[in-house]
Amino acid sequence: MRVKLSYTVEEEELLQEVAHTLRNKGQIIQQIIVDWNKLIESLEKSDDFNVVKFRENIDLTRRQLASLDFRVAEAGDVVDAYHRYQEGLREVPTPSVPEAADTLETIDE
């Protein structure tokens, strides 16, 4: 079962937080590579090959890769949204504030 987590960071820390998340996922990638090489070795050592264990490890690797793909996509979505937000801040015109005299004239009318 998937559970959605959410938390808040300061705006100026957002990109660093995404970098931290991706760095952690990099460690998972390294472990997947180690496990992948073990899978290959298990095929090459056919004298003690266990097909059930092999299938379980393949399934685990596929789930890890799918989870990794999902997390990396989320990181991309967060950075895209942050970029759009930053661009929007630059494009939003400053609302004009009526002069006090103009406001008083409107009230008097």
C-alpha positions as CSV (number, residue, x, y, z in Angstrom):
1,M,0.0,0.0,0.0
2,R,1.3,3.4,-0.9
3,V,1.0,6.3,1.6
4,K,1.5,9.9,0.6
5,L,3.8,11.9,2.8
6,S,4.1,15.7,2.7
7,Y,6.2,18.2,4.6
8,T,7.2,21.8,4.4
9,V,10.5,23.5,3.7
10,E,11.5,27.1,3.4
11,E,11.3,28.3,-0.2
12,E,15.0,29.0,-0.4
13,E,15.8,25.4,0.8
14,L,13.6,23.7,-1.7
15,L,16.2,22.9,-4.4
16,Q,18.6,21.7,-1.7
17,E,15.9,19.4,-0.3
18,V,15.3,17.9,-3.8
19,A,19.1,17.5,-4.1
20,H,19.2,15.6,-0.8
21,T,16.3,13.4,-1.9
22,L,18.0,12.6,-5.2
23,R,21.3,11.9,-3.4
24,N,19.6,9.4,-1.2
25,K,18.1,7.7,-4.2
26,G,21.6,7.5,-5.7
27,Q,22.6,5.3,-2.8
28,I,19.6,3.0,-3.7
29,I,20.8,2.9,-7.3
30,Q,24.2,1.8,-6.1
31,Q,22.6,-1.0,-4.1
32,I,20.4,-2.0,-7.0
33,I,23.6,-2.3,-9.2
34,V,25.2,-4.6,-6.5
35,D,22.1,-6.7,-6.3
36,W,21.9,-6.8,-10.2
37,N,25.4,-8.1,-10.4
38,K,24.6,-10.8,-7.9
39,L,21.6,-11.8,-10.0
40,I,23.9,-12.2,-13.0
41,E,26.4,-14.2,-11.0
42,S,23.7,-16.5,-9.8
43,L,22.9,-17.3,-13.5
44,E,26.5,-18.0,-14.3
45,K,26.9,-20.4,-11.4
46,S,24.4,-22.9,-12.6
47,D,25.5,-25.6,-10.2
48,D,23.6,-24.0,-7.3
49,F,21.1,-22.0,-9.2
50,N,17.7,-21.5,-7.4
51,V,15.0,-20.4,-9.8
52,V,12.6,-19.4,-7.0
53,K,15.2,-17.1,-5.3
54,F,16.1,-15.7,-8.7
55,R,12.5,-14.8,-9.5
56,E,12.1,-13.2,-6.1
57,N,15.2,-11.1,-6.6
58,I,14.1,-10.1,-10.1
59,D,10.7,-9.0,-8.7
60,L,12.4,-7.1,-5.8
61,T,14.7,-5.3,-8.3
62,R,11.7,-4.4,-10.5
63,R,9.8,-2.9,-7.5
64,Q,12.9,-1.0,-6.4
65,L,13.3,0.4,-9.9
66,A,9.6,1.4,-10.1
67,S,9.8,3.1,-6.8
68,L,12.9,4.9,-7.9
69,D,11.3,6.0,-11.1
70,F,8.3,7.4,-9.2
71,R,10.5,9.3,-6.8
72,V,12.6,10.8,-9.5
73,A,9.5,11.9,-11.4
74,E,8.2,13.5,-8.2
75,A,11.5,15.4,-7.9
76,G,11.1,16.6,-11.4
77,D,7.5,17.7,-10.8
78,V,8.6,19.7,-7.6
79,V,11.4,21.5,-9.5
80,D,9.0,22.2,-12.4
81,A,6.4,23.7,-10.1
82,Y,9.1,25.7,-8.2
83,H,10.3,27.1,-11.6
84,R,6.8,28.0,-12.7
85,Y,6.3,29.7,-9.3
86,Q,9.5,31.7,-9.6
87,E,8.6,32.7,-13.2
88,G,5.2,33.8,-12.0
89,L,6.7,36.0,-9.4
90,R,8.6,37.8,-12.0
91,E,5.6,38.2,-14.4
92,V,3.0,39.3,-11.9
93,P,2.5,43.0,-12.2
94,T,2.4,45.0,-9.0
95,P,-1.2,46.1,-8.4
96,S,-1.7,49.8,-8.5
97,V,-2.8,51.4,-5.3
98,P,-5.1,54.4,-5.8
99,E,-3.8,57.7,-4.5
100,A,-5.4,58.8,-1.2
101,A,-6.8,61.9,-2.9
102,D,-8.5,59.8,-5.6
103,T,-10.1,57.6,-2.9
104,L,-11.4,60.6,-1.0
105,E,-12.9,62.1,-4.2
106,T,-14.7,58.8,-4.8
107,I,-16.1,58.8,-1.3
108,D,-17.3,62.4,-1.5
109,E,-19.2,61.6,-4.8
